[in-house]
Amino acid sequence: MRILLAEDERELAQWLVRALHQSDFQVDWVDDGRMVRHSVKATRYDALILDLGLPGLGGHEVLADLREADERLPILILTARDSLIERVSSLREGADDFLAKPFELEELEARLMALIRRARGSDHPRFACGALTYDAASKQFTLQHETLPLTPREHAVLRALIQRSGEPMTKHEILDRVFSDEQDVNPEAVEVLVHRLRKRLAHSTVRITTLRGLGYVLEGDA
């Protein structure tokens, strides 16, 4: 899952990026409110963690700007301004959740997962596509009720696809998610990984389809 973090406290932001990455979140970080709208337009995110005290454009203004543009991205407010008035006003302005600093990482991760599940219309803690399921808690894929063995990169590609099952993902979108910490990776690497995944899914009702000009889409029969 790809998260946008808008936070101007450098040490906190860098810690969050590292900590969430260990839980399979990919995090892009901006430290100025004016950069949020541009980032959301340029990249498809699963959720936004938004600090209220941002320079350039404050969190409340960022929130209003996104909602006025009919941007339905799940938004979690993360702030030191812990008051009832602040929480109520943020929720009324369109925030989906509110977490005060200091906080526990486990609670932040749980709230993010709940927001993303609700945004997808499901409260179930698993992503599913036909006979293929992914449990975010155990980080395991099962295919037809059997654990699906995958290499780390195969796992990352399939995770990206199942989180967007039914929606096409371009090679570059997959590349950004799987090889975000590496430079000069050829897009052909995605083709190789997709080819391997197709072989692993070959004897099931789940398939990776190529849509010309749009990318790859994970599909499965009910």
C-alpha positions in Angstrom: 0.0 0.0 0.0 1.3 3.4 -0.9 0.9 6.3 1.6 1.6 10.0 1.3 3.0 11.5 4.5 2.7 15.3 4.9 4.8 16.1 8.0 7.3 18.9 8.7 9.0 17.3 11.7 12.0 15.7 9.9 13.0 13.2 12.6 9.4 12.0 13.1 8.8 11.8 9.3 12.0 9.8 8.7 11.2 7.4 11.5 7.7 6.9 10.2 8.9 6.2 6.6 11.3 3.5 7.9 8.8 2.0 10.4 5.9 1.8 8.0 8.1 0.4 5.3 8.8 -2.6 7.6 5.1 -3.2 7.6 4.8 -3.2 3.8 3.7 0.4 3.4 5.5 2.4 0.8 5.7 6.0 2.0 6.3 9.2 0.1 7.1 12.2 2.3 6.5 15.9 1.8 7.2 18.6 4.3 5.2 21.5 2.8 1.4 21.7 2.5 1.7 23.2 -1.0 3.2 19.9 -2.2 0.3 17.7 -1.2 -2.1 18.5 -4.0 0.6 18.0 -6.6 1.7 14.7 -5.1 -1.9 13.4 -5.0 -2.4 14.4 -8.7 0.8 12.7 -9.8 0.5 9.4 -7.8 -2.3 7.1 -6.8 -2.2 6.8 -3.0 -4.1 4.5 -0.7 -4.2 7.1 2.1 -2.8 10.4 3.3 -1.3 11.1 6.7 -1.7 14.8 7.2 -0.2 17.0 9.9 -2.1 20.2 10.6 0.8 22.4 11.4 2.4 22.4 7.9 4.3 25.3 6.4 3.3 26.8 3.1 -0.3 25.7 3.4 -1.8 24.5 6.7 -3.3 21.1 7.2 -6.9 22.5 7.4 -6.4 24.3 4.1 -4.9 21.2 2.5 -7.9 19.2 3.7 -10.4 21.7 2.4 -8.6 21.9 -1.0 -8.6 18.2 -1.5 -12.3 17.8 -0.5 -13.4 20.7 -2.7 -11.6 19.0 -5.6 -13.7 15.9 -4.8 -10.6 13.9 -3.9 -11.8 10.9 -1.9 -8.5 9.7 -0.7 -8.7 8.5 3.0 -7.1 11.1 5.2 -5.7 10.5 8.7 -5.0 13.7 10.7 -1.8 13.4 12.7 -1.2 16.4 15.0 -0.1 17.6 18.4 -3.2 19.8 18.6 -5.2 17.3 20.7 -8.5 19.1 21.6 -12.1 18.2 21.1 -12.7 21.3 19.0 -9.7 20.4 16.7 -10.9 16.8 16.3 -14.5 17.8 15.6 -13.5 20.5 13.1 -11.1 18.2 11.3 -13.7 15.5 10.9 -16.4 17.9 9.8 -14.0 19.3 7.2 -13.6 15.9 5.6 -10.9 14.0 7.6 -11.6 10.3 8.0 -9.7 9.8 11.3 -7.7 11.8 13.9 -4.7 10.6 15.9 -2.9 12.9 18.4 0.8 13.0 19.0 2.5 11.2 20.7 1.1 7.9 19.4 1.9 4.2 19.2 3.0 2.9 15.8 0.7 -0.1 16.1 -2.3 2.1 16.5 -1.4 4.3 13.5 -1.0 1.2 11.3 -4.3 -0.3 12.5 -6.1 3.0 11.8 -4.5 3.2 8.3 -5.6 -0.3 7.5 -9.1 0.4 8.7 -9.4 3.5 6.6 -8.1 1.7 3.5 -10.5 -1.2 4.0 -13.5 1.1 4.4 -12.5 3.0 1.3 -12.6 -0.2 -0.6 -16.0 -1.0 0.8 -14.9 -3.9 3.0 -14.2 -4.4 6.7 -12.5 -7.7 6.1 -8.7 -7.7 6.9 -7.8 -9.5 3.7 -7.5 -8.5 0.1 -9.0 -11.1 -2.3 -9.3 -11.8 -6.0 -11.1 -15.0 -6.8 -9.3 -17.9 -5.2 -6.3 -15.7 -4.3 -6.2 -13.9 -0.9 -3.6 -11.7 0.8 -3.6 -11.3 4.6 -2.0 -8.0 5.5 -1.5 -9.1 9.1 0.4 -12.4 8.3 1.8 -11.0 4.9 0.9 -14.3 3.3 -0.8 -15.2 0.0 -3.1 -18.2 -0.2 -4.3 -19.7 -3.5 -7.2 -22.1 -3.3 -6.6 -22.3 0.5 -2.9 -23.3 0.1 0.0 -21.0 0.9 1.5 -19.6 -2.3 5.3 -19.6 -2.2 6.8 -16.4 -3.7 10.2 -14.7 -3.9 10.2 -11.2 -2.2 9.9 -9.4 -5.5 7.1 -11.7 -6.8 5.4 -11.1 -3.5 5.7 -7.3 -3.8 4.3 -7.3 -7.4 1.4 -9.5 -6.6 0.7 -7.5 -3.4 0.5 -4.3 -5.5 -1.8 -6.0 -8.0 -4.2 -7.5 -5.5 -4.5 -4.2 -3.7 -5.8 -2.8 -7.0 -7.5 -6.0 -8.2 -9.8 -5.2 -11.1 -7.9 -2.0 -11.9 -5.0 -1.8 -14.3 -1.5 -0.8 -13.1 1.2 0.4 -15.5 4.7 -0.9 -15.5 5.9 2.3 -14.0 3.4 2.2 -11.1 4.5 -1.3 -10.3 8.1 -0.3 -10.6 7.6 2.6 -8.2 6.1 0.2 -5.6 8.5 -2.7 -6.0 11.8 -1.0 -6.7 11.3 2.3 -4.9 14.7 2.2 -3.2 16.6 1.2 -6.3 17.7 3.3 -9.2 18.2 2.5 -12.9 15.9 -0.6 -12.8 14.7 -1.5 -16.3 10.9 -1.8 -16.7 11.6 -5.2 -18.3 12.1 -6.4 -14.7 8.4 -6.0 -14.2 7.7 -8.1 -17.3 9.9 -10.9 -16.0 8.2 -10.9 -12.6 4.7 -10.9 -14.1 5.7 -13.8 -16.3 6.8 -15.7 -13.2 3.6 -14.9 -11.4 1.5 -16.1 -14.4 3.2 -19.5 -14.2 2.5 -19.7 -10.4 -1.2 -18.8 -11.1 -1.5 -21.0 -14.2 -3.6 -23.8 -12.7 -6.0 -21.5 -11.0 -8.9 -19.2 -11.9 -6.8 -16.1 -11.1 -4.9 -14.4 -13.9 -2.9 -11.4 -14.8 -4.2 -9.8 -17.9 -2.4 -7.3 -20.1 -4.5 -4.3 -21.2 -2.8 -2.6 -24.1 -1.9 1.0 -23.2 -3.2 0.6 -19.6 -1.0 -2.0 -18.0 -1.6 -5.2 -16.0 -4.8 -6.1 -14.1 -5.3 -9.0 -11.7 -8.6 -10.8 -12.3 -10.2 -13.9 -10.8 -13.4 -15.8 -11.2 -15.7 -16.1 -8.2 
